[in-house]
Amino acid sequence: MINVSASSVFEPCHGFVEPEKYYAACVFDSCVLPNLDLECSSLQIYAATCADQSVCIDWRSHTNGVCSYKCPSDKEYRACGPLKEPTCKSSQQNETSTKQVEGCFCPNGTMLYDSGVDVCVKTCGCVGVDKIPREFGEKFTIDCQDCICLEGGSGIVCEPHVCVKQNKTSCDGEGFYEVNEVNSEDFCCPIVTCKCNTSLCTTKAPKCTLGFEVHSHIPSGHCCPVYECVPKRVCVHQNAEFLPNSSVFVDKCQNCFCTNEVNVSTQLNIISCEHIPCNTYCEPGYEHQPVKGECCGRCVQTKCVIRTPNNSHLILSPGEFKNDPYNNCTIYSCVKVHNQFVSSTSEITCPAFNEESCKPVSKYGKLILFVPNFTLSSVCWLLAQSDVVIFHVNRYSAEANSMDHRCSCCRESKTTVKKVNLKCPNGHSISHKYIYVESCSCQDTTCSTSHSRESRSTDILPKFLGHLPLAP
């Protein structure tokens, strides 16, 4: 409820207007109809009635804002003001009124421009549609019209605004388009400028190969970007990129990594590789050979390795024969069968030999000769006064698998010199000359002979005759 004391605020009006019925109406509005905010209307009516009796009551300021009166920013509130507010035209016509009313009025020092134009002005000039006061003779632009406030209250005269001629702007570059922008110096004359819209560009970014990436830049004065593929400074191998100092798998036989060095022709970083170190040493009889699918190869046997009884080793090629270094009666051989190296050992067994069976002669005595590295094991000869040479030959026959014993007592009766090529076990050939006994005569001696063919002994003996010293 509004607390306004009738004996204080409205007391000056009580002698002119009885307050009881207005008070009762205010109490009813406040107590019976509290939600309709009608209590202010009873006081407003009482104050207006007092104003008609020329008694001005400023009661709203005592309602603590409940019955406040709102005015525009260019007006001010007055509890009692003229019924007809003076205007530029009414003041010139001296139109006055003594009746006062509550309302919003122009501040002191200003007046209402016209009853139809609710604008407070300091001087009576012109007011256009923008409701901005203008001085007489003032030029201004409104709605792109050049206007002037005429003297003597003749109003405002306008004509179309004339824009200053601008240089024509060309937007021929790709991606550019024309735009009319507001001219901050002249709002009625927009400025034509070129704007860039990259969605209008037709050039697309290229797809770069491995090791390269797309870079773009917009040159000065252009709208659309220029693309190019630039190197990433990486290595490329088998459709993969590798950063510098990272490992690169090329194959299992190499250690490779990506370097910081660049190949000037490809513009890619160089891959440096080094072969995995291999041990190429092989034991005797083996050779290091490459193996498909392996990095280091392996040792492959190419010869027979024979360990002798005295712990020495003999290395023989296939088809090669060799005597034991410490025992000429032992022969080692090597053959290759189905890629397997097979070594064999042959022992030459000599028959019992009695030195006394060689009869001495008075002129030369008795001589025993051991022939190494041959099928003959020993030879015993005697040089007789009659120049008869007696040979006792013991030979191992591989065909008969037994010893071949030969004994011959003879004296040459006819000889010739022959030339032959001797083939050695190592494959070489040697030219040799020897004296061939064509015929001889036998003398008495004691010998034992084998049952082997005579032609074989005959073939062998002449060869030795070329080596052994004969009696003159």
Kinemage of the C-alpha trace (Angstrom):
@kinemage 1
@onewidth
@group {chain A} dominant
@subgroup {mainchain}
@vectorlist {calphas} color= white
{ca met a 1} P 0.000 0.000 0.000
{ca ile a 2} L 1.220 3.479 -0.851
{ca asn a 3} L 1.953 5.486 2.246
{ca val a 4} L 1.028 9.063 1.255
{ca ser a 5} L -0.187 11.271 4.091
{ca ala a 6} L -3.166 13.298 2.910
{ca ser a 7} L -2.487 15.920 5.539
{ca ser a 8} L 1.039 16.542 4.293
{ca val a 9} L 1.476 16.097 0.455
{ca phe a 10} L -2.112 16.880 -0.664
{ca glu a 11} L -2.974 19.293 2.172
{ca pro a 12} L -2.633 22.451 -0.035
{ca cys a 13} L -5.477 21.095 -2.203
{ca his a 14} L -7.899 20.084 0.568
{ca gly a 15} L -9.510 23.515 0.668
{ca phe a 16} L -10.276 23.265 -3.066
{ca val a 17} L -11.091 19.571 -3.527
{ca glu a 18} L -12.470 17.223 -0.836
{ca pro a 19} L -10.076 14.220 -0.538
{ca glu a 20} L -12.353 11.678 1.237
{ca lys a 21} L -13.842 9.911 -1.812
{ca tyr a 22} L -10.415 9.788 -3.555
{ca tyr a 23} L -8.892 8.388 -0.394
{ca ala a 24} L -11.618 5.725 -0.081
{ca ala a 25} L -11.067 4.762 -3.737
{ca cys a 26} L -7.322 4.425 -3.133
{ca val a 27} L -7.889 2.193 -0.098
{ca phe a 28} L -10.302 0.001 -2.065
{ca asp a 29} L -7.869 -0.343 -4.999
{ca ser a 30} L -5.012 -1.173 -2.686
{ca cys a 31} L -6.810 -3.618 -0.364
{ca val a 32} L -9.524 -5.245 -2.451
{ca leu a 33} L -7.744 -5.246 -5.846
{ca pro a 34} L -4.080 -5.392 -4.839
{ca asn a 35} L -2.855 -7.193 -7.979
{ca leu a 36} L -4.202 -4.643 -10.491
{ca asp a 37} L -1.896 -1.776 -9.470
{ca leu a 38} L -4.851 0.660 -9.441
{ca glu a 39} L -3.930 2.633 -6.328
{ca cys a 40} L -1.786 5.099 -8.339
{ca ser a 41} L -4.784 6.051 -10.565
{ca ser a 42} L -6.838 7.409 -7.594
{ca leu a 43} L -3.964 9.664 -6.560
{ca gln a 44} L -3.314 10.740 -10.157
{ca ile a 45} L -6.977 11.734 -10.594
{ca tyr a 46} L -6.968 13.704 -7.331
{ca ala a 47} L -3.750 15.526 -8.323
{ca ala a 48} L -5.149 16.330 -11.784
{ca thr a 49} L -8.316 17.719 -10.195
{ca cys a 50} L -6.149 19.907 -7.928
{ca ala a 51} L -4.185 21.092 -10.993
{ca asp a 52} L -7.462 22.250 -12.569
{ca gln a 53} L -7.890 24.442 -9.460
{ca ser a 54} L -4.358 25.794 -10.111
{ca val a 55} L -2.974 23.801 -7.180
{ca cys a 56} L 0.137 21.839 -8.245
{ca ile a 57} L 0.902 18.746 -6.144
{ca asp a 58} L 4.233 16.871 -6.846
{ca trp a 59} L 3.111 13.612 -5.223
{ca arg a 60} L 4.929 10.923 -7.266
{ca ser a 61} L 8.281 11.506 -5.598
{ca his a 62} L 6.686 10.396 -2.301
{ca thr a 63} L 5.646 6.909 -3.517
{ca asn a 64} L 9.134 5.366 -3.336
{ca gly a 65} L 9.039 4.732 -7.100
{ca val a 66} L 5.765 2.809 -7.083
{ca cys a 67} L 3.969 5.496 -9.071
{ca ser a 68} L 6.941 6.778 -11.083
{ca tyr a 69} L 6.512 8.605 -14.414
{ca lys a 70} L 8.897 7.684 -17.333
{ca cys a 71} L 10.030 10.315 -19.840
{ca pro a 72} L 12.212 10.121 -23.009
{ca ser a 73} L 15.873 11.042 -22.641
{ca asp a 74} L 15.386 14.454 -24.300
{ca lys a 75} L 12.428 15.340 -22.013
{ca glu a 76} L 12.008 15.909 -18.313
{ca tyr a 77} L 9.089 15.213 -15.912
{ca arg a 78} L 6.984 18.012 -14.518
{ca ala a 79} L 4.061 17.618 -12.114
{ca cys a 80} L 2.507 20.740 -13.574
{ca gly a 81} L 3.170 21.962 -17.069
{ca pro a 82} L 1.377 23.900 -19.755
{ca leu a 83} L -1.490 22.159 -21.429
{ca lys a 84} L -0.051 23.241 -24.809
{ca glu a 85} L 3.718 23.298 -24.758
{ca pro a 86} L 5.172 26.224 -26.680
{ca thr a 87} L 6.680 25.399 -30.137
{ca cys a 88} L 8.710 27.345 -32.653
{ca lys a 89} L 5.538 28.239 -34.543
{ca ser a 90} L 3.248 28.819 -31.508
{ca ser a 91} L 5.785 31.094 -29.912
{ca gln a 92} L 5.863 33.153 -33.058
{ca gln a 93} L 2.040 33.284 -32.942
{ca asn a 94} L 2.039 34.127 -29.186
{ca glu a 95} L -0.265 31.197 -28.428
{ca thr a 96} L -0.469 30.812 -24.605
{ca ser a 97} L -2.560 28.752 -22.144
{ca thr a 98} L -2.794 28.981 -18.344
{ca lys a 99} L -4.054 25.433 -17.709
{ca gln a 100} L -1.424 23.065 -16.322
{ca val a 101} L -1.105 19.278 -16.647
{ca glu a 102} L 1.290 16.520 -15.554
{ca gly a 103} L 3.671 15.192 -18.246
{ca cys a 104} L 7.044 15.242 -20.047
{ca phe a 105} L 8.294 18.593 -21.322
{ca cys a 106} L 11.358 20.019 -23.108
{ca pro a 107} L 14.123 20.993 -20.687
{ca asn a 108} L 14.642 24.638 -19.813
{ca gly a 109} L 16.450 26.508 -22.605
{ca thr a 110} L 14.758 24.451 -25.307
{ca met a 111} L 11.361 24.290 -26.869
{ca leu a 112} L 9.294 21.860 -28.885
{ca tyr a 113} L 10.009 22.292 -32.616
{ca asp a 114} L 6.416 21.601 -33.669
{ca ser a 115} L 3.356 19.901 -32.261
{ca gly a 116} L 3.673 17.333 -35.034
{ca val a 117} L 7.452 16.958 -34.630
{ca asp a 118} L 8.270 15.918 -31.078
{ca val a 119} L 11.840 17.289 -31.057
{ca cys a 120} L 13.288 19.784 -28.577
{ca val a 121} L 15.445 22.450 -30.213
{ca lys a 122} L 17.559 25.288 -28.913
{ca thr a 123} L 17.005 27.406 -31.985
{ca cys a 124} L 14.170 27.225 -34.438
{ca gly a 125} L 15.832 26.054 -37.651
{ca cys a 126} L 14.873 22.880 -39.530
{ca val a 127} L 14.130 19.298 -38.533
{ca gly a 128} L 14.099 16.609 -41.219
{ca val a 129} L 12.981 12.990 -41.237
{ca asp a 130} L 16.024 12.080 -39.201
{ca lys a 131} L 14.662 14.327 -36.409
{ca ile a 132} L 18.009 16.056 -36.067
{ca pro a 133} L 17.777 19.841 -35.495
{ca arg a 134} L 19.497 21.905 -38.229
{ca glu a 135} L 20.477 25.574 -38.202
{ca phe a 136} L 19.245 27.884 -40.933
{ca gly a 137} L 21.557 27.665 -43.907
{ca glu a 138} L 23.084 24.377 -42.690
{ca lys a 139} L 23.944 21.847 -45.422
{ca phe a 140} L 23.741 18.141 -44.700
{ca thr a 141} L 23.298 14.776 -46.407
{ca ile a 142} L 20.498 12.410 -45.534
{ca asp a 143} L 19.379 9.274 -47.374
{ca cys a 144} L 22.042 10.074 -49.983
{ca gln a 145} L 20.406 13.453 -50.635
{ca asp a 146} L 22.292 16.730 -50.407
{ca cys a 147} L 20.012 19.045 -48.349
{ca ile a 148} L 19.994 22.606 -47.001
{ca cys a 149} L 17.915 24.226 -44.250
{ca leu a 150} L 16.391 27.337 -45.892
{ca glu a 151} L 16.177 30.628 -44.106
{ca gly a 152} L 12.827 31.960 -42.876
{ca gly a 153} L 11.277 28.616 -42.040
{ca ser a 154} L 10.860 27.552 -45.635
{ca gly a 155} L 11.936 24.048 -44.730
{ca ile a 156} L 14.533 21.711 -46.189
{ca val a 157} L 15.403 21.411 -49.867
{ca cys a 158} L 17.249 18.253 -51.102
{ca glu a 159} L 18.735 16.896 -54.327
{ca pro a 160} L 20.520 13.603 -55.164
{ca his a 161} L 24.020 13.258 -53.798
{ca val a 162} L 26.840 13.444 -56.351
{ca cys a 163} L 29.758 10.986 -55.842
{ca val a 164} L 33.347 11.837 -56.630
{ca lys a 165} L 34.529 9.879 -59.674
{ca gln a 166} L 36.821 6.956 -58.714
{ca asn a 167} L 39.444 5.099 -60.706
{ca lys a 168} L 37.965 1.934 -62.178
{ca thr a 169} L 39.107 -1.167 -60.355
{ca ser a 170} L 39.850 -4.303 -62.402
{ca cys a 171} L 39.479 -7.740 -60.779
{ca asp a 172} L 40.816 -9.899 -63.611
{ca gly a 173} L 43.068 -12.207 -61.529
{ca glu a 174} L 41.854 -15.728 -60.798
{ca gly a 175} L 39.861 -15.926 -57.577
{ca phe a 176} L 39.091 -12.167 -57.431
{ca tyr a 177} L 35.600 -10.637 -57.522
{ca glu a 178} L 34.229 -7.086 -57.171
{ca val a 179} L 32.794 -5.876 -53.863
{ca asn a 180} L 31.146 -2.534 -53.016
{ca glu a 181} L 32.432 -1.391 -49.654
{ca val a 182} L 31.216 1.467 -47.488
{ca asn a 183} L 33.240 4.606 -47.941
{ca ser a 184} L 34.048 5.927 -44.513
{ca glu a 185} L 34.477 9.404 -45.997
{ca asp a 186} L 31.276 9.295 -48.045
{ca phe a 187} L 28.656 6.736 -47.041
{ca cys a 188} L 26.587 7.414 -50.142
{ca cys a 189} L 29.411 6.544 -52.531
{ca pro a 190} L 30.612 2.963 -52.012
{ca ile a 191} L 34.139 1.975 -52.984
{ca val a 192} L 34.630 -0.866 -55.495
{ca thr a 193} L 37.352 -3.234 -54.294
{ca cys a 194} L 38.615 -6.691 -55.315
{ca lys a 195} L 38.094 -9.491 -52.872
{ca cys a 196} L 39.706 -12.940 -52.965
{ca asn a 197} L 37.694 -16.142 -52.806
{ca thr a 198} L 39.945 -19.232 -52.994
{ca ser a 199} L 36.911 -21.408 -53.776
{ca leu a 200} L 36.955 -19.780 -57.228
{ca cys a 201} L 40.494 -21.051 -57.883
{ca thr a 202} L 40.740 -23.875 -60.420
{ca thr a 203} L 44.282 -25.066 -59.713
{ca lys a 204} L 44.319 -28.071 -57.380
{ca ala a 205} L 47.119 -29.293 -55.177
{ca pro a 206} L 49.192 -31.998 -56.928
{ca lys a 207} L 49.757 -35.480 -55.544
{ca cys a 208} L 53.441 -35.774 -54.714
{ca thr a 209} L 55.514 -38.930 -54.924
{ca leu a 210} L 57.041 -40.603 -51.884
{ca gly a 211} L 59.658 -38.440 -50.228
{ca phe a 212} L 57.970 -35.211 -51.325
{ca glu a 213} L 55.198 -33.077 -49.869
{ca val a 214} L 53.005 -30.245 -51.159
{ca his a 215} L 53.961 -26.684 -50.288
{ca ser a 216} L 51.852 -23.704 -51.305
{ca his a 217} L 52.291 -19.959 -51.246
{ca ile a 218} L 50.336 -16.989 -52.578
{ca pro a 219} L 52.499 -14.552 -54.527
{ca ser a 220} L 52.018 -10.876 -53.890
{ca gly a 221} L 49.044 -9.519 -55.794
{ca his a 222} L 47.542 -12.970 -56.388
{ca cys a 223} L 44.551 -14.690 -54.867
{ca cys a 224} L 45.095 -18.339 -55.759
{ca pro a 225} L 47.957 -20.349 -54.234
{ca val a 226} L 50.859 -21.774 -56.225
{ca tyr a 227} L 51.657 -25.422 -55.438
{ca glu a 228} L 54.923 -27.324 -55.673
{ca cys a 229} L 56.297 -30.649 -54.440
{ca val a 230} L 59.323 -30.179 -52.209
{ca pro a 231} L 61.538 -32.915 -50.711
{ca lys a 232} L 60.876 -33.995 -47.140
{ca arg a 233} L 64.549 -34.792 -46.511
{ca val a 234} L 63.840 -38.505 -46.024
{ca cys a 235} L 64.994 -41.776 -47.561
{ca val a 236} L 62.635 -43.857 -49.715
{ca his a 237} L 62.864 -47.634 -50.084
{ca gln a 238} L 60.180 -50.077 -51.230
{ca asn a 239} L 57.317 -47.545 -51.038
{ca ala a 240} L 58.222 -46.466 -47.512
{ca glu a 241} L 59.785 -43.322 -46.079
{ca phe a 242} L 62.572 -43.333 -43.492
{ca leu a 243} L 63.762 -40.449 -41.355
{ca pro a 244} L 67.488 -39.633 -41.182
{ca asn a 245} L 69.503 -41.862 -38.808
{ca ser a 246} L 66.813 -44.572 -38.844
{ca ser a 247} L 67.478 -48.156 -39.900
{ca val a 248} L 66.443 -49.301 -43.379
{ca phe a 249} L 65.982 -52.976 -44.189
{ca val a 250} L 67.379 -53.691 -47.659
{ca asp a 251} L 68.291 -57.352 -47.253
{ca lys a 252} L 69.472 -59.632 -44.474
{ca cys a 253} L 73.092 -59.424 -45.639
{ca gln a 254} L 73.472 -55.667 -45.145
{ca asn a 255} L 73.187 -53.135 -42.345
{ca cys a 256} L 71.639 -49.977 -43.831
{ca phe a 257} L 70.523 -46.616 -42.440
{ca cys a 258} L 69.183 -43.339 -43.772
{ca thr a 259} L 71.809 -40.583 -43.897
{ca asn a 260} L 71.505 -36.800 -43.935
{ca glu a 261} L 73.283 -36.672 -47.269
{ca val a 262} L 71.076 -35.771 -50.248
{ca asn a 263} L 71.243 -37.167 -53.760
{ca val a 264} L 71.298 -34.077 -55.981
{ca ser a 265} L 69.533 -35.862 -58.847
{ca thr a 266} L 66.652 -37.445 -56.878
{ca gln a 267} L 66.634 -34.869 -54.036
{ca leu a 268} L 66.136 -37.784 -51.629
{ca asn a 269} L 68.408 -38.702 -48.758
{ca ile a 270} L 70.963 -41.407 -49.465
{ca ile a 271} L 70.760 -44.861 -47.904
{ca ser a 272} L 74.174 -46.077 -46.727
{ca cys a 273} L 74.805 -49.825 -46.423
{ca glu a 274} L 77.629 -52.069 -45.293
{ca his a 275} L 77.805 -55.828 -45.640
{ca ile a 276} L 77.518 -57.950 -42.542
{ca pro a 277} L 81.084 -59.160 -41.748
{ca cys a 278} L 81.611 -62.837 -42.551
{ca asn a 279} L 84.206 -65.340 -41.378
{ca thr a 280} L 85.676 -66.785 -44.578
{ca tyr a 281} L 88.265 -69.034 -42.948
{ca cys a 282} L 87.907 -72.720 -43.776
{ca glu a 283} L 89.742 -75.767 -42.531
{ca pro a 284} L 92.247 -77.430 -44.877
{ca gly a 285} L 90.437 -79.399 -47.560
{ca tyr a 286} L 87.515 -76.955 -47.561
{ca glu a 287} L 86.878 -73.837 -49.624
{ca his a 288} L 84.597 -70.893 -48.857
{ca gln a 289} L 81.879 -70.717 -51.490
{ca pro a 290} L 78.808 -68.477 -51.841
{ca val a 291} L 75.421 -70.047 -51.118
{ca lys a 292} L 72.238 -68.740 -52.672
{ca gly a 293} L 69.961 -67.196 -50.064
{ca glu a 294} L 72.724 -66.903 -47.456
{ca cys a 295} L 74.838 -63.878 -46.592
{ca cys a 296} L 78.186 -65.385 -45.771
{ca gly a 297} L 78.289 -68.623 -47.743
{ca arg a 298} L 79.856 -71.675 -46.155
{ca cys a 299} L 82.869 -73.949 -46.196
{ca val a 300} L 82.494 -76.693 -48.797
{ca gln a 301} L 84.754 -79.750 -48.904
{ca thr a 302} L 86.821 -79.913 -52.104
{ca lys a 303} L 89.532 -82.407 -51.092
{ca cys a 304} L 90.054 -85.424 -48.917
{ca val a 305} L 91.542 -84.811 -45.505
{ca ile a 306} L 93.539 -87.850 -44.312
{ca arg a 307} L 94.968 -88.163 -40.869
{ca thr a 308} L 98.112 -90.323 -40.795
{ca pro a 309} L 99.165 -92.535 -37.877
{ca asn a 310} L 101.722 -89.946 -36.773
{ca asn a 311} L 98.902 -87.316 -36.494
{ca ser a 312} L 99.902 -85.430 -39.613
{ca his a 313} L 97.340 -84.471 -42.241
{ca leu a 314} L 97.445 -85.104 -45.955
{ca ile a 315} L 95.262 -83.051 -48.325
{ca leu a 316} L 94.484 -84.954 -51.545
{ca ser a 317} L 92.479 -83.887 -54.554
{ca pro a 318} L 90.128 -86.431 -56.147
{ca gly a 319} L 92.187 -88.901 -58.225
{ca glu a 320} L 95.437 -88.046 -56.424
{ca phe a 321} L 97.728 -90.650 -54.752
{ca lys a 322} L 100.336 -89.865 -52.133
{ca asn a 323} L 102.700 -91.911 -49.948
{ca asp a 324} L 102.796 -91.557 -46.226
{ca pro a 325} L 105.626 -89.084 -45.512
{ca tyr a 326} L 107.063 -91.484 -42.949
{ca asn a 327} L 106.178 -94.796 -44.551
{ca asn a 328} L 106.683 -95.335 -48.261
{ca cys a 329} L 104.803 -98.600 -48.148
{ca thr a 330} L 101.514 -96.806 -47.314
{ca ile a 331} L 99.679 -95.111 -50.171
{ca tyr a 332} L 96.700 -92.782 -49.696
{ca ser a 333} L 94.203 -91.953 -52.413
{ca cys a 334} L 91.100 -89.773 -52.841
{ca val a 335} L 88.000 -90.232 -54.980
{ca lys a 336} L 84.738 -88.292 -55.260
{ca val a 337} L 81.590 -90.378 -55.402
{ca his a 338} L 78.190 -88.673 -55.585
{ca asn a 339} L 79.614 -85.425 -54.203
{ca gln a 340} L 81.164 -87.364 -51.322
{ca phe a 341} L 84.924 -87.430 -50.814
{ca val a 342} L 86.168 -90.923 -50.008
{ca ser a 343} L 89.748 -91.570 -48.988
{ca ser a 344} L 91.434 -94.979 -49.010
{ca thr a 345} L 94.669 -96.377 -47.632
{ca ser a 346} L 96.713 -99.099 -49.375
{ca glu a 347} L 99.431 -100.989 -47.579
{ca ile a 348} L 102.136 -102.654 -49.733
{ca thr a 349} L 103.089 -105.964 -48.047
{ca cys a 350} L 106.558 -107.214 -49.035
{ca pro a 351} L 107.341 -110.977 -49.019
{ca ala a 352} L 110.079 -112.329 -46.828
{ca phe a 353} L 113.407 -111.321 -48.333
{ca asn a 354} L 116.600 -113.146 -47.544
{ca glu a 355} L 119.633 -111.137 -48.244
{ca glu a 356} L 121.742 -114.307 -48.449
{ca ser a 357} L 119.801 -115.333 -51.533
{ca cys a 358} L 121.765 -112.751 -53.430
{ca lys a 359} L 125.042 -114.544 -54.250
{ca pro a 360} L 128.128 -112.401 -54.085
{ca val a 361} L 130.600 -112.123 -56.881
{ca ser a 362} L 134.288 -111.647 -56.480
{ca lys a 363} L 134.537 -108.589 -58.605
{ca tyr a 364} L 131.642 -106.342 -57.323
{ca gly a 365} L 130.256 -107.989 -54.282
{ca lys a 366} L 126.577 -107.928 -53.313
{ca leu a 367} L 124.179 -104.891 -53.590
{ca ile a 368} L 120.617 -104.557 -52.248
{ca leu a 369} L 118.454 -101.722 -53.665
{ca phe a 370} L 115.120 -100.505 -52.155
{ca val a 371} L 112.979 -98.777 -54.752
{ca pro a 372} L 110.461 -96.326 -53.202
{ca asn a 373} L 107.222 -95.065 -54.700
{ca phe a 374} L 106.812 -97.922 -57.110
{ca thr a 375} L 105.142 -101.288 -57.309
{ca leu a 376} L 108.508 -103.025 -56.884
{ca ser a 377} L 109.470 -103.430 -53.278
{ca ser a 378} L 113.068 -104.487 -53.552
{ca val a 379} L 115.645 -105.435 -56.105
{ca cys a 380} L 118.668 -107.530 -55.543
{ca trp a 381} L 121.291 -107.819 -58.119
{ca leu a 382} L 124.694 -109.309 -58.374
{ca leu a 383} L 127.375 -108.253 -60.713
{ca ala a 384} L 129.296 -111.311 -61.831
{ca gln a 385} L 132.662 -111.536 -63.416
{ca ser a 386} L 130.952 -112.592 -66.546
{ca asp a 387} L 128.920 -109.370 -66.433
{ca val a 388} L 125.677 -111.271 -65.857
{ca val a 389} L 123.034 -109.269 -64.041
{ca ile a 390} L 120.671 -111.187 -61.813
{ca phe a 391} L 117.361 -109.528 -60.895
{ca his a 392} L 115.112 -110.608 -58.124
{ca val a 393} L 111.885 -108.634 -58.339
{ca asn a 394} L 109.061 -108.639 -55.772
{ca arg a 395} L 105.926 -106.752 -56.946
{ca tyr a 396} L 102.401 -106.434 -55.595
{ca ser a 397} L 99.800 -107.126 -58.227
{ca ala a 398} L 96.465 -105.356 -57.720
{ca glu a 399} L 94.815 -107.512 -60.369
{ca ala a 400} L 95.941 -110.824 -58.787
{ca asn a 401} L 95.651 -109.454 -55.222
{ca ser a 402} L 99.016 -111.121 -54.426
{ca met a 403} L 102.762 -110.625 -54.717
{ca asp a 404} L 104.350 -111.232 -58.099
{ca his a 405} L 107.797 -112.837 -57.733
{ca arg a 406} L 110.172 -112.692 -60.663
{ca cys a 407} L 113.700 -113.999 -60.930
{ca ser a 408} L 115.836 -113.737 -64.039
{ca cys a 409} L 119.480 -114.484 -64.619
{ca cys a 410} L 120.661 -113.178 -67.914
{ca arg a 411} L 123.160 -111.318 -69.916
{ca glu a 412} L 122.141 -108.939 -72.645
{ca ser a 413} L 122.992 -110.046 -76.112
{ca lys a 414} L 121.111 -107.315 -78.041
{ca thr a 415} L 119.934 -103.851 -76.784
{ca thr a 416} L 118.396 -100.671 -78.217
{ca val a 417} L 117.708 -97.184 -76.751
{ca lys a 418} L 114.010 -96.307 -76.526
{ca lys a 419} L 112.146 -93.155 -75.567
{ca val a 420} L 108.858 -93.117 -73.599
{ca asn a 421} L 106.579 -90.604 -71.836
{ca leu a 422} L 106.128 -91.427 -68.178
{ca lys a 423} L 102.840 -90.261 -66.591
{ca cys a 424} L 103.163 -89.152 -62.968
{ca pro a 425} L 100.372 -89.382 -60.308
{ca asn a 426} L 100.018 -85.613 -60.303
{ca gly a 427} L 99.085 -85.660 -64.007
{ca his a 428} L 102.404 -84.441 -65.423
{ca ser a 429} L 104.344 -86.307 -68.106
{ca ile a 430} L 108.138 -86.817 -68.241
{ca ser a 431} L 110.106 -87.864 -71.314
{ca his a 432} L 112.561 -90.682 -70.498
{ca lys a 433} L 115.161 -92.739 -72.409
{ca tyr a 434} L 116.182 -96.270 -71.455
{ca ile a 435} L 118.128 -99.229 -72.820
{ca tyr a 436} L 115.841 -101.973 -74.003
{ca val a 437} L 117.202 -105.510 -73.926
{ca glu a 438} L 115.990 -107.293 -77.008
{ca ser a 439} L 117.664 -110.615 -76.265
{ca cys a 440} L 119.756 -112.205 -73.543
{ca ser a 441} L 121.288 -115.551 -72.620
{ca cys a 442} L 120.659 -117.258 -69.319
{ca gln a 443} L 123.238 -118.715 -66.903
{ca asp a 444} L 122.914 -120.981 -63.949
{ca thr a 445} L 121.354 -119.414 -60.786
{ca thr a 446} L 118.876 -120.272 -58.075
{ca cys a 447} L 115.549 -118.370 -58.354
{ca ser a 448} L 111.870 -118.888 -57.728
{ca thr a 449} L 109.356 -117.514 -60.175
{ca ser a 450} L 105.645 -116.788 -59.935
{ca his a 451} L 102.925 -117.948 -62.221
{ca ser a 452} L 102.158 -114.473 -63.589
{ca arg a 453} L 102.407 -113.771 -67.248
{ca glu a 454} L 106.004 -113.371 -68.577
{ca ser a 455} L 105.007 -110.506 -70.821
{ca arg a 456} L 104.234 -108.316 -67.798
{ca ser a 457} L 107.667 -108.900 -66.245
{ca thr a 458} L 109.332 -108.298 -69.546
{ca asp a 459} L 107.578 -104.952 -69.826
{ca ile a 460} L 108.819 -103.787 -66.423
{ca leu a 461} L 112.416 -104.994 -66.316
{ca pro a 462} L 113.743 -102.961 -69.253
{ca lys a 463} L 112.581 -99.770 -67.536
{ca phe a 464} L 114.760 -100.504 -64.546
{ca leu a 465} L 117.668 -101.474 -66.707
{ca gly a 466} L 117.841 -97.851 -67.773
{ca his a 467} L 118.287 -96.764 -64.155
{ca leu a 468} L 120.563 -99.436 -62.744
{ca pro a 469} L 124.354 -99.395 -63.344
{ca leu a 470} L 125.399 -102.210 -65.658
{ca ala a 471} L 128.785 -103.851 -65.815
{ca pro a 472} L 131.069 -102.334 -68.438
